[in-house]
């Protein structure tokens, strides 16, 4: 927050803008993933997507979204519609594929549930047990 004094001496307090806005470069990379507009022109994709990111990044309720991003109902409706249509998934997959470096990744893991006092899977011999005892 910052303060500004007017000539009359009154103090005006305002919040500094910490809003998130996608850059032109980021929008250019995301443009192929946006659905085509049919009929009525859509609200600005940059403003809406920036608002969706801001709400999610800050853990806000949709109704607490700053007015700079437009009506909170628009943000929510676009987020819901794009989520259902897989738009965000395609964005993430497309951006990841564009930056991917071809290489082989191998993962090997063994998962065995063991008692908390178990130290190995080796069968322990009982000293008093004899072979062939029955």
C-alpha positions as CSV (number, residue, x, y, z in Angstrom):
1,X,0.0,0.0,0.0
2,X,1.2,3.5,-0.6
3,X,0.1,6.9,0.5
4,X,-0.3,10.2,-1.4
5,X,-0.8,13.6,0.2
6,X,-2.9,16.1,-1.6
7,X,-2.3,19.9,-1.4
8,X,-5.0,20.2,1.3
9,X,-3.0,17.7,3.4
10,X,-5.4,14.9,3.2
11,X,-3.9,11.4,2.9
12,X,-5.1,9.0,0.2
13,X,-4.1,5.3,0.5
14,X,-4.1,3.0,-2.5
15,X,-3.1,-0.5,-3.0
16,X,-0.2,-1.0,-5.4
17,X,-1.2,-3.2,-8.4
18,X,0.1,-6.7,-8.0
19,X,-2.2,-8.0,-10.8
20,X,-0.9,-10.7,-13.1
21,X,-1.0,-10.1,-16.9
22,X,0.1,-12.4,-19.6
23,X,2.7,-10.9,-22.0
24,X,2.3,-10.6,-25.8
25,X,4.9,-13.4,-26.2
26,X,2.9,-15.7,-23.8
27,X,-0.4,-14.9,-25.6
28,X,1.2,-15.6,-29.0
29,X,2.3,-19.1,-27.7
30,X,-1.2,-19.8,-26.3
31,X,-3.2,-18.4,-29.2
32,X,-3.4,-21.7,-31.1
33,X,-5.1,-23.4,-28.1
34,X,-8.0,-20.9,-27.7
35,X,-11.3,-22.1,-29.1
36,X,-12.6,-20.3,-32.2
37,X,-15.2,-17.6,-31.6
38,X,-18.6,-18.1,-33.2
39,X,-21.1,-15.4,-33.5
40,X,-20.9,-12.9,-30.6
41,X,-17.3,-11.6,-30.0
42,X,-15.8,-13.0,-26.9
43,X,-14.4,-10.9,-24.0
44,X,-10.6,-10.4,-24.3
45,X,-8.9,-13.7,-23.8
46,X,-5.8,-12.1,-22.3
47,X,-7.8,-10.4,-19.6
48,X,-9.9,-13.4,-18.8
49,X,-7.0,-15.9,-18.7
50,X,-4.8,-13.5,-16.7
51,X,-7.7,-13.3,-14.2
52,X,-8.2,-17.1,-14.0
53,X,-4.4,-17.5,-13.3
54,X,-4.5,-14.7,-10.7
55,X,-7.5,-16.3,-8.9
56,X,-5.9,-19.8,-8.9
57,X,-2.4,-18.6,-8.0
58,X,-3.7,-16.6,-5.0
59,X,-6.4,-19.1,-3.8
60,X,-9.2,-16.6,-4.1
61,X,-12.9,-17.2,-4.5
62,X,-14.2,-16.1,-7.9
63,X,-16.2,-13.3,-6.4
64,X,-13.0,-11.9,-4.9
65,X,-11.3,-11.5,-8.3
66,X,-10.1,-7.9,-9.0
67,X,-12.5,-5.9,-11.2
68,X,-9.6,-5.2,-13.6
69,X,-10.1,-8.8,-15.0
70,X,-13.8,-8.2,-15.7
71,X,-16.9,-9.7,-14.1
72,X,-16.1,-12.7,-11.8
73,X,-18.9,-14.6,-13.4
74,X,-17.2,-14.4,-16.8
75,X,-13.9,-15.7,-15.3
76,X,-15.7,-18.6,-13.7
77,X,-17.8,-19.5,-16.7
78,X,-14.8,-19.4,-19.0
79,X,-12.7,-21.5,-16.6
80,X,-15.5,-24.0,-16.2
81,X,-16.2,-24.2,-20.0
82,X,-12.5,-24.5,-21.0
83,X,-11.9,-27.1,-18.3
84,X,-14.8,-29.2,-19.5
85,X,-13.6,-29.0,-23.1
86,X,-10.0,-29.8,-22.2
87,X,-8.6,-26.4,-23.3
88,X,-6.2,-26.1,-20.4
89,X,-5.0,-29.7,-20.8
90,X,-4.2,-29.1,-24.4
91,X,-2.4,-25.8,-23.5
92,X,-0.2,-27.6,-21.0
93,X,0.5,-30.6,-23.3
94,X,1.2,-28.3,-26.2
95,X,3.6,-26.0,-24.2
96,X,5.3,-29.0,-22.7
97,X,5.8,-30.7,-26.1
98,X,7.2,-27.6,-27.6
99,X,9.9,-27.4,-25.0
100,X,10.5,-31.1,-24.6
101,X,14.0,-32.5,-25.2
102,X,13.9,-36.0,-26.7
103,X,15.5,-38.4,-24.3
104,X,14.8,-41.7,-22.7
105,X,13.7,-41.8,-19.1
106,X,13.5,-45.1,-17.2
107,X,12.1,-45.5,-13.8
108,X,12.5,-48.7,-11.8
109,X,11.1,-49.1,-8.3
110,X,10.1,-51.9,-6.0
111,X,7.4,-51.3,-3.5
112,X,6.8,-53.9,-0.8
113,X,4.8,-53.3,2.3
114,X,6.9,-54.4,5.2
115,X,6.5,-54.4,9.0
116,X,8.2,-51.4,10.5
117,X,10.8,-53.6,12.2
118,X,11.7,-55.5,9.1
119,X,15.2,-54.8,7.8
120,X,15.4,-57.1,4.8
121,X,13.5,-59.7,2.8
122,X,16.0,-62.5,3.6
123,X,14.5,-65.5,5.2
124,X,16.0,-65.9,8.7
125,X,16.9,-69.3,10.0
126,X,15.6,-70.3,13.4
127,X,18.5,-71.7,15.3
128,X,16.5,-74.5,17.0
129,X,14.8,-75.7,13.8
130,X,16.6,-78.7,12.2
131,X,16.3,-79.8,8.7
132,X,13.9,-82.7,8.3
133,X,12.3,-82.1,11.7
134,X,8.7,-82.5,11.4
